[in-house]
Structure formats: C-alpha cells, structure tokens
Amino acid sequence: MSGSSHYDVIIIGTGAGGGTLAHRLAPSGKRVLLLERGGYLPRERDNWDSTAVFVKAKYRAPEFWLDRHGNAFPPEVNYYVGGNTKFYGAALFRLRPEDFGELRHHDGLSPAWPLRYEDLEPYYTQAEHLYLVHGRHGEDPWEGPCSAPYAYPPVEHEPRIQQLSDDLEKRGLHPFHLPIGVDLTQDENGRATHSSVCIRCNRVDGFPCLVRGKSDAQVICVEPALRHPGVELLTHARVTRLETDPTGSSVTAVVAELPDGEQPRFSADIVVVACGAVNSAALLLASANDRHPHGLANSSDVVGRHYMRHNNLALMAISKEPNDTQFQKTLALHDWYLGADDWDYPLGGIQMLGKSDAEQIHGEAPRWAGAVAPDMPFEVLAHHAVDFWLCGEDLPRPDNRVTLDADGRIHLALDETNNIAGLTRLRHKLQHMLGHLGMHEHQLLSHSIYLHKGMPIGATAHQAGTVRFGDDPASSALDIHCKAHDLDNLYVVDTSFFPSIGAVNPSLTAIANALRVGDHLLARLG
C-alpha cells in the first residue's frame, strides 16, 4: 500500500459492480483503492473438477447465514478477486424495456425503475463490448432497441442444440443465441481456433475458468485497472464498518480487518459499496451510529428489505439420442417472457445450462425431484441429458430481508413461494414440448421423464434489491446516481440498487450501471 490512506475513491468489492467501476475510473489518474475480503482464486486442476466445485463446495465461502427460523444454511457465495463472476455462467442479458416499467404479475406488482431502458441502453452496449459478449441482436423479438451490434458473433450451436433450435422454430417459437461473455475465436465450423483463449469446453457454467477464457471481473476489469498507477488493491481485507463525521452527512473512515487481526482505516472523497446485495446491506446495517441509528443510508427503513433472487428451476430432460454437446450454453427462449395466450402474466425465460456430468448429477441427486431409475447409471443419464434453466421474476417484498442479530450474524428471511405461478406454468410449457423435441416421454425414469429441482434459500447467485434506488427518499435508499440520499459521498453499485429484477441474469445490468455511475463520479471528481 502507498503511504497515504486517503484516496479519491474507495471501492469495497471487486465483482461485476466494483470491478467494473474501477475499470471505468482507472484511466482518469484518480487515486482508487479496491478492498476485497478474499484473495485471488487459486489456479489449479480442481477449478474444473465437478466433485471439488459442486459436491465438496471447495471454493464456497466457509460461512453460514440464518433463515427466518434461525436455521443455519450455507449461502452460495465466493469471496475472491472478481467476486461471484468467477463462478457465474457469463450469461449477459439486457433487461427488457418492459422490465423498467411497472409490470403486473400474478402475485403483485413489479415496480418501475426511476430510469428507462433508453437511459441505460448506451451503457448496455459498452458493457457488452467490454465483457466480450458473443451474440446477435435481433434474434429475440422481445429485446429492446440496440444502438450497436455485439462486437463478437454468437457462440455457434453444437449439433444437438442446433437440432433443438430447429425443432423449437418448427413449433413457431423464437429461440435465439444466448449472449455469453467468453474470449472465444471460432473457425468456420464453430470450433475454437488454435489461438482462442476459450476452448469451448463443458466447464463454463458454475466453474472458475482455468484458462481465463470466461469474461469475469478479475480478468476483464480488475487486472487492467491495476496497470494504471493510481489504482491499488488490498486483498483479504474484510470491511467491517463505515464511520461518519459528527453530523452524519459523509463517510469519513472505512474500517477493515486483516487476517492478522490488524484493523487499518482508510478514507476517501467517495466511498462505494459493492459487496453483493446481502453483504452490502449487512455492512450498512452494521455501520449504525447516533446519527444513523438504523444503519447508514437507512432513514427510509428499506436497507436490507426487498431482497430478490429470481424464481429459478433447473430441469434436465433425457434426450432419446446421446447428447455429445460440450459447450451447451448457447440457446435461450423468451416467447413467454411477458405472458402467454393462456396466461395474462409474465412467465419468464428458458436458457440452456452448462452440460451436466455424472459427478454433478450424483452430487445433486438427493435434491432432484423424482428418483433416478436404478437401472440407469449416472454416466448414461449424463450422456443423454439436455439441461435447461428456467428463470421467473421474484417480486420485491419488504419482509424478504437481510437483518443482523446482536452477534452480527446475517439473517435472511425469504418467502420461497413468492410469485412462483408463472415459473410453474413455464415448466409445464417446456415439459409438454419435450416429446416433440426429441426427448423421452416414456417411463425411462421411475417417476418422470425429466428431473427438476427448485433453488433453496442458499441459492444466492442472483441476489438483488436490498438497497434500492429511487426518486423518493422516503421509499428508497439511493438516488438515481446510486448515491445514498442520506450521505453526500456514499454510493452502492452492485445489484443492491435494483427496485425489481426482471427474469434474466442480473450481471449485465450491474455492469452497465457501474459504467453509468462511473461517468457520474468522473464528472463529480472533475
């Protein structure tokens, strides 16, 4: 670290929000300090080992949160440089224009944002180019207007997924190439060229990338930012609280804790929190003081509330023919995103998951709904599996919230039945098509033609909404620039700011917003 502990900007967290913001600020010459509670993810063979990653959860943070009943559960969080993008599937979708307005769902209203799709669109384009997103605008009839094409062509379907795409089109549907962030160069047959960083393997979804072929925040943003002389990174620095001046109007100290027990203090003109929706809310709550008795930025009492994480379902269909696909995450379907001919409310979207293998299926087997037939080994099941991810919108309920107990432990209250009717209908839509898509529709399995599992409370990959932004300080914590209404130098730039979550992966919106807030901060700093 440098001699002085005062910076122009301190960013707490190095994921999609914090890492991207650092990248935007780095060329300005400003002094920027990144504080990351984890270290660099070890590059080792286990990065690509299903048993290590999924069964033994080798890289998951060794911590437990408590649910509303006080029962402990392990959240799916990872503390490394690059944040949870080290393990994300790199599916980088834009929210649809309708997601920025008020949307009526079966169980209630999805609230409007204080900005429109058009306000974020230029930053979506910048985000797609920065994160090397491969795709093709115009294939999905329900996407919003785009000011520029993707900089990279879509990742080509392998034969079984191309057949699936053709079969869906024959049914009058509109499958499209899933937008995905990978450092991939393809030859005329769609294969990775000899010089491509990404090798088109079957480890893209849920694994860290051993060859740095996935567009995570460490590779894309943090490392390039650190090449600028004004940018510093301190790892293994867990920020425990933020302190304010006596008037409570600005943050004057960022207090961290190092592995040796030392507690360094840092200060900056601007302090940015980007720890993930749960941990950002927890930090603000833990920073309560006389001027902010309920936590920083919380005069509205919304900090920690309105937690969202999507209504998700993994569904594994059994193909009649072997599925030799390696890079399976290339197709998505949004025909029922906003509704259906037999349902007036949004259902959500369907996309491919990374290809499952025997170890993943075996490791997940206790949670799959429907028993696997004993005469079908996991290896055979995996060889015929076609894996789908169904994503429906979770609504922001004030009682779905993050709180801290007297010992500082995180409690997460969640109604897991919130607005699930659309997702159930989406599953039935897909399930009823399987026989027409070359999937088994007979009793290959003892209970069903497919396996599916919902996501328990620990599935926090799409966490959002706990420090929402808005125009009204009485009902939001942040203004339109993601600055706290209550403090003049505190910002939040992860997915905490979402007032609603839509039904697509939130990462690209977090990245685009970080670029937008970065431009605001550059103007403010001069």
Secondary structure, DSSP 8 states (H G I E B T S, - for coil): --S--EEEEEEE--STTHHHHHHHHGGGT--EEEE-SSB----SGGGG-HIIIIIS-TTS-S--EE-TTS-EE------BTTGGGGTS--B-----GGGGS-EEETTEEE---SS-HHHHHHHHHHHHHHTTEE--TTSSTTS---SS--SB------HHHHHHHHHHHHTT---EE--EEB---B-TTS-B-TT-S----S--SSS--TTS-B--HIIIIIHHHHTSTTEEEE-S-EEEEEEE-TTSSSEEEEEEE-TTS---EEEEEEEEE-S-HHHHHHHHHHT--SSSTT-TT-TTS-TT-S-B--EEEEEEEEBSS----SS---EEE-TTSS-BTTBSS---EEEE-----HHHHHHHGGGSBS---TTS-HHHHHHHEEEEEEEE-----TTSEEEE-TT--EEEE--TTTT-HHHHHHHHHHHHHGGGGTB--STTSSS-SEEEEE--TT--TT-B-TT-B-S-TTT-SB-TTSBBTT-SSEEE-SGGG-S--TTS-SHHHHHHHHHHHHHHHHHHH-
